């Protein structure tokens, strides 16, 4: 898969154009890789599957916040995501409000990925971080 620039890094931002065939090809490549990964994760026993799910979400959360110039304590994000997903019964959210916010965002995105993307939903996600 080729490395693409962020859309805001393009010289024609925000008035860029794209070739549908390139976009479709990239989406197809992503879908193939994501499907293989999902199949491998589903084949695991419950505990390793939970750990991998949390680890993937934590990595995405930390990268998302780095884009915003924020550095988060990984363990705080792990604890918050695991607690919100019900993987750590009796364990509370992180003391770090930023870690808690991004954990809420990641778990909400995971739970509502198939809902229409509305202004209210985007606002709620932005407010979380």
KEKE-3310 file (N, C-alpha, C; in steps of 0.2 Angstrom, whole numbers, plus 5000, padded with zeros to 4 digits):
npx = (5004:5003:5010:5000:4998:4992:4976:4975:4988:4990:4994:4983:4973:4959:4953:4953:4954:4950:4954:4942:4944:4957:4954:4944:4952:4962:4953:4948:4960:4963:4951:4953:4965:4960:4950:4957:4964:4954:4948:4958:4959:4946:4948:4955:4955:4944:4951:4964:4959:4951:4962:4970:4960:4959:4972:4973:4964:4969:4981:4977:4970:4980:4988:4979:4977:4990:4991:4984:4993:4994:5000:4998:4997:5000:4996:4985:4976:4974:4968:4956:4949:4948:4940:4928:4924:4920:4929:4937:4931:4924:4935:4940:4939:4953:4963:4967:4960:4960:4964:4953:4943:4947:4947:4933:4929:4934:4928:4915:4915:4918:4906:4896:4899:4891:4881:4873:4884:4882:4880:4878:4884:4897:4900:4899:4909:4920:4919:4922:4936)
npy = (4994:5011:5026:5039:5057:5067:5074:5088:5091:5092:5102:5107:5109:5117:5113:5100:5087:5070:5054:5042:5029:5027:5029:5019:5008:5010:5009:4996:4989:4992:4986:4973:4970:4974:4965:4952:4954:4956:4943:4935:4940:4937:4923:4920:4916:4922:4931:4935:4941:4952:4959:4962:4970:4981:4986:4989:5000:5009:5012:5019:5029:5036:5040:5048:5059:5064:5070:5081:5087:5083:5073:5058:5047:5031:5020:5025:5027:5014:5008:5016:5013:4999:4999:5006:4997:4986:4977:4977:4974:4983:4992:5009:5024:5032:5044:5054:5066:5069:5057:5049:5056:5054:5040:5038:5043:5034:5022:5025:5027:5015:5008:5014:5014:5012:5021:5036:5049:5063:5081:5083:5071:5072:5083:5079:5069:5078:5085:5076:5074)
npz = (5000:4996:5003:5008:5007:5021:5019:5021:5019:5006:4991:4985:4994:5002:4991:4983:4971:4967:4960:4957:4954:4960:4973:4976:4974:4985:4996:4994:4996:5010:5016:5013:5021:5034:5035:5036:5047:5057:5056:5061:5074:5079:5080:5091:5109:5122:5131:5126:5114:5120:5125:5114:5106:5115:5115:5101:5101:5110:5104:5093:5099:5106:5095:5088:5097:5097:5085:5088:5096:5109:5122:5130:5144:5142:5150:5157:5147:5143:5154:5155:5143:5144:5156:5152:5142:5149:5152:5163:5177:5191:5191:5190:5179:5171:5181:5173:5164:5151:5145:5149:5142:5128:5128:5130:5118:5109:5112:5110:5096:5092:5096:5089:5076:5064:5063:5056:5052:5060:5064:5078:5083:5079:5086:5099:5100:5097:5109:5118:5117)
capx = (5000:5007:5009:4997:4998:4986:4972:4977:4995:4990:4994:4976:4969:4954:4949:4956:4950:4953:4951:4938:4947:4962:4950:4941:4958:4964:4948:4949:4966:4961:4946:4956:4969:4956:4946:4961:4966:4948:4947:4963:4957:4940:4950:4958:4951:4941:4955:4968:4955:4950:4968:4971:4955:4960:4978:4972:4960:4974:4986:4973:4968:4986:4990:4974:4979:4997:4989:4981:4998:4993:5004:4994:4999:4997:4992:4979:4971:4972:4963:4950:4946:4946:4935:4922:4922:4918:4934:4940:4925:4926:4940:4937:4942:4959:4963:4969:4953:4961:4964:4946:4940:4949:4944:4926:4928:4936:4923:4909:4916:4917:4899:4891:4902:4887:4876:4875:4888:4878:4884:4878:4888:4904:4901:4900:4916:4925:4919:4925:4943)
capy = (5000:5017:5031:5045:5063:5069:5078:5095:5093:5093:5109:5109:5109:5112:5112:5095:5082:5063:5049:5037:5022:5026:5029:5013:5003:5010:5006:4988:4986:4993:4981:4966:4970:4974:4958:4947:4956:4954:4936:4932:4942:4933:4916:4920:4915:4929:4936:4938:4945:4958:4963:4965:4975:4987:4988:4993:5006:5013:5015:5024:5035:5040:5043:5054:5064:5066:5075:5087:5090:5081:5067:5054:5042:5025:5016:5028:5026:5007:5007:5019:5010:4993:4999:5007:4991:4981:4972:4977:4975:4986:4997:5015:5027:5035:5050:5059:5068:5069:5050:5047:5059:5050:5033:5038:5044:5028:5017:5027:5026:5007:5005:5017:5015:5011:5026:5041:5054:5069:5086:5081:5065:5075:5088:5075:5066:5083:5087:5071:5075)
capz = (5000:4996:5008:5005:5011:5024:5014:5023:5017:4999:4989:4982:5000:5003:4985:4980:4967:4967:4955:4960:4954:4965:4980:4977:4975:4991:5000:4993:5000:5017:5018:5013:5027:5040:5036:5038:5054:5061:5056:5066:5081:5081:5081:5098:5115:5124:5135:5121:5110:5123:5126:5107:5105:5119:5112:5095:5102:5113:5099:5089:5103:5107:5088:5087:5102:5095:5079:5091:5100:5116:5124:5135:5148:5139:5155:5159:5142:5143:5160:5154:5138:5147:5160:5148:5138:5154:5153:5170:5182:5197:5190:5187:5174:5173:5184:5168:5161:5143:5144:5150:5136:5122:5129:5129:5111:5105:5114:5107:5089:5091:5097:5085:5069:5059:5063:5052:5055:5061:5067:5085:5085:5078:5092:5105:5099:5098:5116:5122:5117)
cpx = (5005:5005:5006:4998:4991:4982:4974:4984:4996:4990:4987:4971:4966:4950:4952:4951:4953:4950:4948:4941:4953:4959:4948:4947:4961:4959:4948:4955:4965:4957:4949:4961:4965:4952:4951:4963:4960:4947:4952:4962:4951:4942:4953:4953:4949:4947:4960:4965:4953:4956:4970:4967:4957:4967:4978:4969:4965:4979:4983:4972:4975:4988:4985:4975:4986:4996:4987:4987:4998:4997:5000:4998:4996:4993:4985:4974:4969:4967:4956:4946:4944:4940:4928:4920:4919:4923:4938:4934:4928:4932:4938:4941:4949:4958:4964:4962:4954:4961:4957:4942:4941:4947:4936:4924:4929:4931:4916:4909:4915:4910:4895:4894:4897:4881:4878:4879:4885:4883:4884:4883:4895:4905:4902:4907:4921:4925:4922:4933:4945)
cpy = (5006:5022:5037:5051:5064:5074:5086:5097:5094:5100:5111:5109:5116:5111:5106:5091:5075:5059:5043:5030:5021:5026:5022:5007:5004:5007:4999:4985:4986:4987:4974:4965:4969:4968:4953:4948:4954:4947:4933:4934:4938:4925:4915:4919:4922:4934:4939:4943:4952:4962:4966:4971:4982:4990:4992:5000:5011:5016:5020:5030:5039:5044:5049:5060:5068:5071:5081:5090:5088:5074:5064:5049:5035:5021:5019:5027:5019:5006:5010:5015:5003:4993:5001:5002:4986:4976:4972:4979:4978:4991:5003:5018:5030:5042:5056:5060:5068:5061:5047:5050:5055:5043:5033:5039:5037:5022:5018:5026:5019:5005:5008:5019:5015:5016:5032:5046:5061:5075:5085:5076:5068:5079:5084:5072:5072:5085:5082:5072:5083)
cpz = (5000:5001:5005:5010:5015:5019:5015:5021:5009:4996:4986:4988:5001:4996:4980:4976:4968:4961:4958:4960:4959:4972:4981:4978:4982:4997:5000:4997:5007:5019:5018:5019:5033:5041:5038:5045:5059:5061:5061:5073:5083:5083:5088:5103:5117:5127:5130:5116:5113:5124:5119:5105:5109:5116:5106:5096:5105:5109:5095:5093:5104:5100:5087:5091:5100:5089:5082:5096:5107:5117:5130:5138:5145:5144:5157:5153:5142:5148:5158:5149:5140:5151:5157:5144:5142:5154:5160:5175:5188:5197:5187:5182:5176:5177:5179:5164:5153:5141:5144:5144:5129:5122:5128:5121:5107:5106:5110:5099:5088:5092:5092:5078:5063:5059:5059:5055:5055:5064:5075:5087:5084:5084:5098:5105:5100:5106:5120:5123:5119)
residu = (UNK:UNK:UNK:UNK:UNK:UNK:UNK:UNK:UNK:UNK:UNK:UNK:UNK:UNK:UNK:UNK:UNK:UNK:UNK:UNK:UNK:UNK:UNK:UNK:UNK:UNK:UNK:UNK:UNK:UNK:UNK:UNK:UNK:UNK:UNK:UNK:UNK:UNK:UNK:UNK:UNK:UNK:UNK:UNK:UNK:UNK:UNK:UNK:UNK:UNK:UNK:UNK:UNK:UNK:UNK:UNK:UNK:UNK:UNK:UNK:UNK:UNK:UNK:UNK:UNK:UNK:UNK:UNK:UNK:UNK:UNK:UNK:UNK:UNK:UNK:UNK:UNK:UNK:UNK:UNK:UNK:UNK:UNK:UNK:UNK:UNK:UNK:UNK:UNK:UNK:UNK:UNK:UNK:UNK:UNK:UNK:UNK:UNK:UNK:UNK:UNK:UNK:UNK:UNK:UNK:UNK:UNK:UNK:UNK:UNK:UNK:UNK:UNK:UNK:UNK:UNK:UNK:UNK:UNK:UNK:UNK:UNK:UNK:UNK:UNK:UNK:UNK:UNK:UNK)
# end
